[in-house]
Amino acid sequence: MSDGNFNLKNLFYRYYGRYLLKIYINYCNSLCYSWTFLHVI
């Protein structure tokens, strides 16, 4: 029971972590682009 629950939690964290990482990378990219845009101006 606990082993199955652990596997489910591990799978959930792996999927959710990948989703969060994608959002985080997009957020950092937009921040970097806006900062370079501001510095260019």
ROPA-507252 format. One record per residue: residue number from 1; residue in one letter; x, y, z of N, C-alpha, C in turn. Coordinates in steps of 0.02 Angstrom, whole numbers, padded with zeros to 5 digits. Layout:
N
   i aa    n.X    n.Y    n.Z   ca.X   ca.Y   ca.Z    c.X    c.Y    c.Z
 NUM  A      X      Y      Z      X      Y      Z      X      Y      Z
...
END
This chain:
41
   i aa    n.X    n.Y    n.Z   ca.X   ca.Y   ca.Z    c.X    c.Y    c.Z
   1  M  00042 -00060  00000  00000  00000  00000  00044  00063  00000
   2  S  00090  00067  00048  00133  00126  00052  00180  00129 -00008
   3  D  00201  00070 -00033  00246  00068 -00090  00211  00096 -00152
   4  G  00149  00076 -00162  00111  00101 -00219  00099  00176 -00213
   5  N  00085  00198 -00152  00074  00269 -00140  00137  00308 -00154
   6  F  00194  00281 -00135  00259  00314 -00147  00272  00319 -00222
   7  N  00256  00265 -00259  00266  00266 -00331  00222  00318 -00364
   8  L  00160  00323 -00341  00113  00372 -00369  00138  00443 -00354
   9  K  00162  00454 -00293  00187  00520 -00274  00249  00537 -00315
  10  N  00292  00487 -00325  00354  00498 -00363  00337  00517 -00436
  11  L  00289  00482 -00464  00267  00496 -00533  00237  00565 -00538
  12  F  00196  00582 -00488  00164  00648 -00487  00216  00703 -00483
  13  Y  00265  00695 -00437  00317  00746 -00430  00360  00752 -00492
  14  R  00372  00695 -00526  00413  00698 -00586  00376  00736 -00641
  15  Y  00311  00722 -00649  00271  00755 -00700  00261  00829 -00683
  16  Y  00244  00843 -00620  00232  00911 -00598  00296  00952 -00600
  17  G  00352  00920 -00582  00417  00954 -00583  00437  00974 -00653
  18  R  00422  00931 -00702  00438  00947 -00771  00395  01006 -00794
  19  Y  00332  01007 -00773  00286  01061 -00792  00309  01126 -00760
  20  L  00328  01124 -00696  00352  01184 -00662  00417  01209 -00692
  21  L  00460  01162 -00711  00524  01181 -00741  00513  01217 -00807
  22  K  00465  01194 -00846  00450  01226 -00910  00425  01298 -00898
  23  I  00381  01306 -00849  00354  01372 -00832  00410  01417 -00807
  24  Y  00454  01388 -00764  00510  01426 -00736  00557  01450 -00790
  25  I  00573  01406 -00838  00618  01424 -00893  00586  01478 -00936
  26  N  00522  01472 -00951  00487  01523 -00991  00487  01590 -00954
  27  Y  00476  01587 -00888  00475  01648 -00848  00544  01682 -00848
  28  C  00597  01642 -00840  00665  01669 -00840  00683  01697 -00908
  29  N  00662  01663 -00961  00676  01687 -01028  00642  01754 -01040
  30  S  00579  01761 -01020  00544  01824 -01029  00576  01879 -00987
  31  L  00599  01862 -00927  00633  01911 -00885  00697  01934 -00917
  32  C  00736  01887 -00942  00800  01904 -00974  00788  01946 -01036
  33  Y  00738  01929 -01075  00723  01968 -01135  00702  02039 -01117
  34  S  00661  02046 -01066  00638  02113 -01046  00697  02153 -01018
  35  W  00741  02120 -00981  00799  02156 -00953  00846  02179 -01008
  36  T  00859  02136 -01057  00903  02156 -01112  00870  02211 -01153
  37  F  00804  02207 -01161  00767  02257 -01198  00773  02325 -01162
  38  L  00766  02324 -01096  00772  02385 -01057  00843  02413 -01061
  39  H  00892  02369 -01058  00962  02392 -01060  00980  02419 -01129
  40  V  00951  02389 -01181  00965  02414 -01249  00936  02484 -01257
  41  I  00876  02495 -01230  00847  02562 -01233  00883  02607 -01182
END
